[in-house]
Amino acid sequence: MFFKPVYIKTFEKGLLKEKALQAREMLKNCTLCPRKCGVDRISGEPGICRTGKNAIVCSFNPHFGEELPLVGKNGSGTIFFSFCNMLCNFCQNYEISHQGEGQKTSHDQLAAMMLALQQQGCHNINFVTPSHVVPQILSALERAVPLGLKLPIVYNTGAYDSVETLKLLDGVVDIYMPDFKFIDVEVARLAGVPEDYPETAEKAIIEMHRQVGDLVVDSSGIAQHGLLLRHLVLPGDLAGTGKIMKFLAEEVSCRTYVNIMSQYRPCGTAYKIKPLSRQITIKEYKEAFRISEEQGITRFDKR
């Protein structure tokens, strides 16, 4: 059976336009993300994310380094948004998230990027760091759907997301891909992010799973809808892997599809902070899997 992304039905009901308008209103006194800067982004006033009424895009292209259910044969159609509402000091895309490499992009241009990625055969449209540009995404989708967009939408986020904003995406996003980075407040402070990150991420991930459920793939192994969670292993178990997996198993689902990632390195300014100044060891990476299985999580990305 042909898979029909959830946002097409939402568009046909006339609800996508309504959601885009609601989201745009939030920009006037910005409360899109948990930062709640309260600035008028419509007038160009930047908050923490340094993004006004137009999204800033660094790049868009088929990506073959993502999780296996997203990549398939033709790649995941990634659109990398510049700047970020988290600003982790160890970000591996520091030039994009902190320094804002990229170009201001209109809604029509963003819609054209989606359609171009579909034309190239990508299996999905993968919005990378989208938390601060939800209104722009919704407006672009409203333009792209009547032009033939029909790929699943991936919301690829650090999980510092407002539940209120996520509810606007109910019926729009097919695949949520949050990265639950760390669960302890002290580690959040160490990484330079708001201390409410752990609590906020938990609430956000619960809401994401409520909307889309566990990850579902087709007969070819390509993701259609559901939750796919990333977890980057940090040196010295700073991420709190066991606590995170316990949360997933008990509060979300023991069938949660998880990518335990090994590629941490002290990018950005993390090399100046001793606990974050080294890569992880093979032993630490293997231990993360052991702990995850111990907590009841067994559905891992094979890459």
C-alpha positions as a Markdown table, in Angstrom:
| # | Residue | x | y | z |
|---|---|---|---|---|
| 1 | Met | 0.0 | 0.0 | 0.0 |
| 2 | Phe | 1.3 | 3.5 | -0.9 |
| 3 | Phe | 2.3 | 5.4 | 2.2 |
| 4 | Lys | 0.6 | 8.8 | 2.6 |
| 5 | Pro | 2.4 | 11.3 | 4.9 |
| 6 | Val | 0.2 | 12.6 | 7.7 |
| 7 | Tyr | 0.5 | 16.3 | 6.6 |
| 8 | Ile | -1.3 | 15.7 | 3.3 |
| 9 | Lys | -4.5 | 14.8 | 5.1 |
| 10 | Thr | -4.0 | 17.9 | 7.4 |
| 11 | Phe | -3.6 | 20.1 | 4.3 |
| 12 | Glu | -6.7 | 18.6 | 2.6 |
| 13 | Lys | -8.7 | 19.5 | 5.8 |
| 14 | Gly | -7.4 | 23.1 | 5.6 |
| 15 | Leu | -5.7 | 22.7 | 9.0 |
| 16 | Leu | -2.1 | 23.2 | 7.7 |
| 17 | Lys | -2.8 | 26.8 | 6.9 |
| 18 | Glu | -4.4 | 27.3 | 10.3 |
| 19 | Lys | -1.4 | 25.8 | 12.0 |
| 20 | Ala | 1.0 | 28.0 | 10.0 |
| 21 | Leu | -1.0 | 31.1 | 11.0 |
| 22 | Gln | -1.0 | 30.1 | 14.7 |
| 23 | Ala | 2.8 | 29.5 | 14.6 |
| 24 | Arg | 3.4 | 32.8 | 12.9 |
| 25 | Glu | 1.5 | 34.6 | 15.6 |
| 26 | Met | 3.9 | 33.1 | 18.1 |
| 27 | Leu | 6.8 | 34.9 | 16.4 |
| 28 | Lys | 5.4 | 38.3 | 17.3 |
| 29 | Asn | 6.3 | 37.7 | 21.0 |
| 30 | Cys | 8.4 | 34.6 | 20.5 |
| 31 | Thr | 7.5 | 31.7 | 22.6 |
| 32 | Leu | 8.3 | 29.0 | 20.1 |
| 33 | Cys | 10.9 | 27.2 | 22.2 |
| 34 | Pro | 11.4 | 26.9 | 26.0 |
| 35 | Arg | 13.7 | 30.0 | 25.9 |
| 36 | Lys | 10.6 | 32.2 | 25.5 |
| 37 | Cys | 12.7 | 35.2 | 24.5 |
| 38 | Gly | 9.6 | 37.3 | 23.9 |
| 39 | Val | 11.1 | 39.2 | 21.0 |
| 40 | Asp | 9.2 | 40.4 | 17.8 |
| 41 | Arg | 10.8 | 38.2 | 15.2 |
| 42 | Ile | 8.4 | 39.3 | 12.5 |
| 43 | Ser | 10.0 | 42.7 | 12.8 |
| 44 | Gly | 13.5 | 41.2 | 12.6 |
| 45 | Glu | 14.3 | 41.3 | 16.3 |
| 46 | Pro | 16.5 | 38.3 | 17.0 |
| 47 | Gly | 16.4 | 36.2 | 20.2 |
| 48 | Ile | 18.8 | 33.5 | 21.3 |
| 49 | Cys | 18.4 | 31.8 | 18.0 |
| 50 | Arg | 19.4 | 35.0 | 16.1 |
| 51 | Thr | 16.7 | 34.2 | 13.5 |
| 52 | Gly | 14.0 | 36.7 | 12.4 |
| 53 | Lys | 11.0 | 36.0 | 10.2 |
| 54 | Asn | 12.9 | 34.1 | 7.6 |
| 55 | Ala | 14.6 | 30.8 | 8.2 |
| 56 | Ile | 18.4 | 30.6 | 7.5 |
| 57 | Val | 19.5 | 27.5 | 5.6 |
| 58 | Cys | 23.1 | 26.4 | 5.5 |
| 59 | Ser | 22.7 | 23.5 | 3.0 |
| 60 | Phe | 20.2 | 21.0 | 1.6 |
| 61 | Asn | 21.2 | 17.7 | 0.0 |
| 62 | Pro | 20.8 | 13.9 | 0.1 |
| 63 | His | 22.5 | 12.7 | 3.3 |
| 64 | Phe | 23.9 | 9.1 | 3.5 |
| 65 | Gly | 25.3 | 9.3 | 7.1 |
| 66 | Glu | 21.9 | 9.2 | 8.9 |
| 67 | Glu | 20.2 | 6.2 | 10.4 |
| 68 | Leu | 19.6 | 3.2 | 8.2 |
| 69 | Pro | 15.8 | 3.5 | 8.1 |
| 70 | Leu | 16.2 | 7.1 | 6.8 |
| 71 | Val | 19.0 | 6.6 | 4.3 |
| 72 | Gly | 17.9 | 3.6 | 2.3 |
| 73 | Lys | 19.4 | 3.6 | -1.2 |
| 74 | Asn | 18.9 | 7.3 | -2.1 |
| 75 | Gly | 19.6 | 9.1 | 1.1 |
| 76 | Ser | 17.7 | 11.3 | 3.6 |
| 77 | Gly | 16.8 | 14.7 | 2.2 |
| 78 | Thr | 18.4 | 16.9 | 4.8 |
| 79 | Ile | 17.8 | 20.7 | 5.2 |
| 80 | Phe | 20.3 | 22.1 | 7.7 |
| 81 | Phe | 18.9 | 25.2 | 9.4 |
| 82 | Ser | 21.5 | 27.7 | 10.8 |
| 83 | Phe | 21.7 | 28.7 | 14.4 |
| 84 | Cys | 20.1 | 26.8 | 17.3 |
| 85 | Asn | 18.1 | 27.3 | 20.5 |
| 86 | Met | 20.4 | 25.0 | 22.5 |
| 87 | Leu | 24.0 | 26.1 | 21.6 |
| 88 | Cys | 25.9 | 23.2 | 23.2 |
| 89 | Asn | 29.5 | 24.1 | 23.6 |
| 90 | Phe | 30.6 | 20.7 | 22.0 |
| 91 | Cys | 28.4 | 21.0 | 18.9 |
| 92 | Gln | 29.9 | 19.2 | 15.9 |
| 93 | Asn | 28.2 | 21.7 | 13.6 |
| 94 | Tyr | 29.6 | 24.7 | 15.5 |
| 95 | Glu | 30.0 | 26.8 | 12.4 |
| 96 | Ile | 26.3 | 26.3 | 11.6 |
| 97 | Ser | 24.7 | 26.4 | 15.1 |
| 98 | His | 26.8 | 29.1 | 16.7 |
| 99 | Gln | 28.3 | 31.1 | 13.8 |
| 100 | Gly | 25.2 | 30.9 | 11.6 |
| 101 | Glu | 26.7 | 30.0 | 8.2 |
| 102 | Gly | 23.9 | 30.0 | 5.7 |
| 103 | Gln | 21.5 | 32.2 | 3.7 |
| 104 | Lys | 18.1 | 33.7 | 4.6 |
| 105 | Thr | 15.5 | 31.7 | 2.8 |
| 106 | Ser | 11.9 | 32.6 | 1.8 |
| 107 | His | 9.0 | 30.2 | 2.3 |
| 108 | Asp | 8.9 | 29.6 | -1.4 |
| 109 | Gln | 12.6 | 28.8 | -1.6 |
| 110 | Leu | 12.3 | 26.4 | 1.3 |
| 111 | Ala | 9.4 | 24.7 | -0.5 |
| 112 | Ala | 11.5 | 24.4 | -3.6 |
| 113 | Met | 14.3 | 22.8 | -1.6 |
| 114 | Met | 11.9 | 20.1 | -0.4 |
| 115 | Leu | 10.7 | 19.4 | -3.9 |
| 116 | Ala | 14.2 | 19.3 | -5.3 |
| 117 | Leu | 15.2 | 16.7 | -2.7 |
| 118 | Gln | 12.1 | 14.7 | -3.6 |
| 119 | Gln | 13.1 | 14.9 | -7.3 |
| 120 | Gln | 16.5 | 13.5 | -6.4 |
| 121 | Gly | 14.9 | 10.4 | -5.0 |
| 122 | Cys | 15.4 | 11.0 | -1.3 |
| 123 | His | 13.2 | 8.9 | 1.1 |
| 124 | Asn | 12.2 | 11.8 | 3.4 |
| 125 | Ile | 12.6 | 15.5 | 4.1 |
| 126 | Asn | 14.8 | 15.8 | 7.2 |
| 127 | Phe | 14.7 | 19.1 | 8.9 |
| 128 | Val | 17.9 | 19.5 | 11.0 |
| 129 | Thr | 17.7 | 21.8 | 14.0 |
| 130 | Pro | 14.1 | 23.0 | 13.3 |
| 131 | Ser | 12.9 | 24.0 | 16.8 |
| 132 | His | 13.3 | 27.8 | 16.1 |
| 133 | Val | 11.8 | 27.8 | 12.6 |
| 134 | Val | 8.6 | 25.8 | 13.0 |
| 135 | Pro | 6.4 | 28.7 | 11.5 |
| 136 | Gln | 8.7 | 28.9 | 8.5 |
| 137 | Ile | 8.5 | 25.1 | 8.0 |
| 138 | Leu | 4.7 | 25.1 | 8.2 |
| 139 | Ser | 4.4 | 28.0 | 5.7 |
| 140 | Ala | 6.8 | 26.3 | 3.3 |
| 141 | Leu | 4.9 | 23.0 | 3.6 |
| 142 | Glu | 1.6 | 24.8 | 2.8 |
| 143 | Arg | 3.2 | 25.8 | -0.5 |
| 144 | Ala | 5.0 | 22.5 | -1.3 |
| 145 | Val | 2.0 | 20.1 | -0.8 |
| 146 | Pro | -0.1 | 21.4 | -3.8 |
| 147 | Leu | 3.1 | 21.2 | -5.9 |
| 148 | Gly | 3.4 | 17.5 | -5.2 |
| 149 | Leu | 5.4 | 17.0 | -2.1 |
| 150 | Lys | 4.7 | 13.5 | -0.7 |
| 151 | Leu | 7.7 | 12.4 | 1.4 |
| 152 | Pro | 7.6 | 11.7 | 5.1 |
| 153 | Ile | 8.7 | 14.7 | 7.3 |
| 154 | Val | 11.5 | 14.1 | 9.8 |
| 155 | Tyr | 11.9 | 16.5 | 12.7 |
| 156 | Asn | 15.5 | 16.2 | 13.7 |
| 157 | Thr | 16.0 | 18.0 | 17.0 |
| 158 | Gly | 18.1 | 18.3 | 20.1 |
| 159 | Ala | 14.8 | 17.9 | 22.1 |
| 160 | Tyr | 14.8 | 21.3 | 23.6 |
| 161 | Asp | 11.3 | 21.8 | 22.3 |
| 162 | Ser | 8.1 | 23.3 | 23.8 |
| 163 | Val | 5.2 | 20.9 | 24.1 |
| 164 | Glu | 2.9 | 23.8 | 23.0 |
| 165 | Thr | 4.8 | 24.1 | 19.7 |
| 166 | Leu | 5.0 | 20.3 | 19.3 |
| 167 | Lys | 1.3 | 20.1 | 19.5 |
| 168 | Leu | 1.1 | 22.4 | 16.4 |
| 169 | Leu | 3.1 | 19.7 | 14.6 |
| 170 | Asp | 0.6 | 17.0 | 15.5 |
| 171 | Gly | -0.7 | 15.8 | 12.1 |
| 172 | Val | 2.3 | 17.4 | 10.3 |
| 173 | Val | 5.5 | 15.4 | 11.4 |
| 174 | Asp | 5.7 | 11.8 | 10.4 |
| 175 | Ile | 9.0 | 10.9 | 12.1 |
| 176 | Tyr | 10.4 | 12.6 | 15.2 |
| 177 | Met | 14.1 | 12.2 | 15.7 |
| 178 | Pro | 15.2 | 13.8 | 19.0 |
| 179 | Asp | 18.6 | 13.6 | 20.5 |
| 180 | Phe | 18.4 | 13.1 | 24.3 |
| 181 | Lys | 21.8 | 14.5 | 25.2 |
| 182 | Phe | 22.0 | 14.3 | 29.0 |
| 183 | Ile | 19.7 | 13.8 | 31.9 |
| 184 | Asp | 21.5 | 15.6 | 34.7 |
| 185 | Val | 21.2 | 19.4 | 35.4 |
| 186 | Glu | 24.8 | 19.8 | 36.3 |
| 187 | Val | 25.9 | 18.3 | 32.9 |
| 188 | Ala | 23.5 | 20.6 | 31.1 |
| 189 | Arg | 25.3 | 23.5 | 32.8 |
| 190 | Leu | 28.7 | 22.1 | 31.9 |
| 191 | Ala | 27.6 | 21.9 | 28.3 |
| 192 | Gly | 26.4 | 25.4 | 28.2 |
| 193 | Val | 22.7 | 24.7 | 27.7 |
| 194 | Pro | 19.7 | 25.8 | 29.9 |
| 195 | Glu | 19.5 | 23.8 | 33.1 |
| 196 | Asp | 15.9 | 22.9 | 32.4 |
| 197 | Tyr | 17.0 | 20.8 | 29.4 |
| 198 | Pro | 16.6 | 17.3 | 31.0 |
| 199 | Glu | 13.1 | 18.0 | 32.2 |
| 200 | Thr | 12.1 | 19.7 | 29.0 |
| 201 | Ala | 13.5 | 16.9 | 26.8 |
| 202 | Glu | 11.6 | 14.3 | 28.8 |
| 203 | Lys | 8.3 | 16.1 | 28.3 |
| 204 | Ala | 9.0 | 16.8 | 24.6 |
| 205 | Ile | 9.9 | 13.1 | 23.9 |
| 206 | Ile | 6.7 | 11.9 | 25.6 |
| 207 | Glu | 4.7 | 14.3 | 23.4 |
| 208 | Met | 6.5 | 13.2 | 20.3 |
| 209 | His | 5.8 | 9.5 | 21.0 |
| 210 | Arg | 2.1 | 10.3 | 21.8 |
| 211 | Gln | 1.8 | 11.8 | 18.3 |
| 212 | Val | 3.6 | 9.1 | 16.2 |
| 213 | Gly | 4.2 | 6.0 | 18.3 |
| 214 | Asp | 7.1 | 3.6 | 17.8 |
| 215 | Leu | 9.0 | 3.6 | 14.6 |
| 216 | Val | 7.4 | 1.8 | 11.7 |
| 217 | Val | 9.3 | 0.8 | 8.6 |
| 218 | Asp | 8.1 | -0.5 | 5.2 |
| 219 | Ser | 9.1 | -3.8 | 3.6 |
| 220 | Ser | 12.4 | -2.3 | 2.4 |
| 221 | Gly | 13.3 | -1.1 | 5.9 |
| 222 | Ile | 12.5 | 2.6 | 5.1 |
| 223 | Ala | 11.0 | 4.6 | 8.0 |
| 224 | Gln | 7.4 | 5.7 | 7.5 |
| 225 | His | 6.4 | 7.2 | 10.8 |
| 226 | Gly | 7.3 | 7.0 | 14.5 |
| 227 | Leu | 9.9 | 8.0 | 17.0 |
| 228 | Leu | 13.6 | 7.4 | 16.4 |
| 229 | Leu | 15.8 | 8.5 | 19.3 |
| 230 | Arg | 19.5 | 9.5 | 19.1 |
| 231 | His | 21.8 | 9.3 | 22.1 |
| 232 | Leu | 25.4 | 10.6 | 21.9 |
| 233 | Val | 27.7 | 8.8 | 24.4 |
| 234 | Leu | 29.8 | 11.3 | 26.3 |
| 235 | Pro | 33.1 | 10.7 | 28.1 |
| 236 | Gly | 32.8 | 9.5 | 31.7 |
| 237 | Asp | 29.1 | 8.7 | 31.2 |
| 238 | Leu | 28.3 | 12.4 | 31.5 |
| 239 | Ala | 25.2 | 11.7 | 29.4 |
| 240 | Gly | 23.7 | 9.4 | 32.0 |
| 241 | Thr | 22.9 | 6.7 | 29.5 |
| 242 | Gly | 21.4 | 4.3 | 32.0 |
| 243 | Lys | 18.9 | 6.9 | 33.4 |
| 244 | Ile | 17.9 | 8.0 | 29.9 |
| 245 | Met | 17.2 | 4.4 | 28.8 |
| 246 | Lys | 15.3 | 3.7 | 32.0 |
| 247 | Phe | 13.2 | 6.8 | 31.2 |
| 248 | Leu | 12.6 | 5.5 | 27.6 |
| 249 | Ala | 11.6 | 2.0 | 28.7 |
| 250 | Glu | 9.3 | 3.1 | 31.5 |
| 251 | Glu | 7.8 | 6.4 | 30.3 |
| 252 | Val | 7.9 | 6.1 | 26.5 |
| 253 | Ser | 8.2 | 2.6 | 25.1 |
| 254 | Cys | 10.6 | -0.3 | 25.5 |
| 255 | Arg | 10.2 | -0.6 | 21.7 |
| 256 | Thr | 11.8 | 2.8 | 21.1 |
| 257 | Tyr | 14.3 | 2.7 | 18.2 |
| 258 | Val | 17.6 | 4.1 | 19.4 |
| 259 | Asn | 20.8 | 5.1 | 17.7 |
| 260 | Ile | 23.6 | 5.1 | 20.3 |
| 261 | Met | 26.3 | 7.3 | 18.7 |
| 262 | Ser | 30.0 | 7.0 | 19.2 |
| 263 | Gln | 31.3 | 10.1 | 17.4 |
| 264 | Tyr | 31.7 | 12.5 | 20.3 |
| 265 | Arg | 34.8 | 14.7 | 20.0 |
| 266 | Pro | 35.6 | 18.0 | 21.8 |
| 267 | Cys | 34.4 | 20.4 | 19.1 |
| 268 | Gly | 33.5 | 24.1 | 19.6 |
| 269 | Thr | 34.9 | 25.2 | 22.9 |
| 270 | Ala | 34.5 | 21.8 | 24.7 |
| 271 | Tyr | 38.3 | 21.2 | 24.6 |
| 272 | Lys | 38.6 | 23.9 | 27.3 |
| 273 | Ile | 36.4 | 22.0 | 29.7 |
| 274 | Lys | 38.3 | 19.0 | 31.2 |
| 275 | Pro | 35.4 | 16.5 | 31.5 |
| 276 | Leu | 34.4 | 17.2 | 27.9 |
| 277 | Ser | 37.9 | 17.5 | 26.5 |
| 278 | Arg | 38.4 | 13.9 | 25.2 |
| 279 | Gln | 36.8 | 11.4 | 22.9 |
| 280 | Ile | 35.1 | 8.4 | 24.3 |
| 281 | Thr | 36.7 | 5.0 | 24.6 |
| 282 | Ile | 35.6 | 1.7 | 22.9 |
| 283 | Lys | 34.9 | 0.4 | 26.4 |
| 284 | Glu | 32.6 | 3.3 | 27.2 |
| 285 | Tyr | 30.7 | 2.8 | 23.9 |
| 286 | Lys | 30.2 | -0.9 | 24.5 |
| 287 | Glu | 29.1 | -0.2 | 28.1 |
| 288 | Ala | 26.4 | 2.2 | 26.8 |
| 289 | Phe | 24.9 | -0.7 | 24.9 |
| 290 | Arg | 25.1 | -3.0 | 27.9 |
| 291 | Ile | 23.4 | -0.5 | 30.1 |
| 292 | Ser | 20.7 | 0.2 | 27.5 |
| 293 | Glu | 19.9 | -3.5 | 27.2 |
| 294 | Glu | 19.9 | -3.9 | 31.0 |
| 295 | Gln | 17.2 | -1.2 | 31.1 |
| 296 | Gly | 15.1 | -2.9 | 28.6 |
| 297 | Ile | 16.0 | -1.1 | 25.3 |
| 298 | Thr | 17.0 | -3.6 | 22.6 |
| 299 | Arg | 15.9 | -1.9 | 19.3 |
| 300 | Phe | 19.1 | -0.3 | 18.0 |
| 301 | Asp | 20.2 | 1.2 | 14.7 |
| 302 | Lys | 22.6 | -1.2 | 13.0 |
| 303 | Arg | 24.9 | 1.3 | 11.5 |
